[in-house]
Amino acid sequence: MNNLLEKSAFERLELSFGLFSSNEKVWILTDEHGCVMLTTDDEDGVPVWPSDDLAKLWATEDWADCEPMAISLSDFVQKWIPGMEKDGLMLMVCPIPAEEGEVIPPDAFIEYINRA
């Protein structure tokens, strides 16, 4: 985890996909309303992390009552990605408290997974 905290957003993106593939899990944050969504200046999206520990780092202040939830990589690719494409949502890969994650479209998630 500390290794990822010291990396740039792009480096975290690349390393995260290796971890998504090897762990076969994607971590999100949830609250009583469901999946946590983030908004950047231009995009709405779902933050994703390669581990529960990294997701927990984001669960502060407004998100303090959120809990990490694992989704199998196959479910994420088969169910979540098509839903996000339909809803026009992006993915925010491995944001950390001091820095936002890289924002990518759902189809890029598939491309990165296929290369990992």
Secondary structure, DSSP 8 states (H G I E B T S, - for coil): -HHHHTS-HHHHHHHHHHHHHHHTEEEEEEETTEE--EE-SS-EEEEEBSSHHHHHHH-SGGGTT-EEEEEEHHHIIIIIHHHHHHHT-EEEES-BTTB--EEE-HHHHHHHHHH-
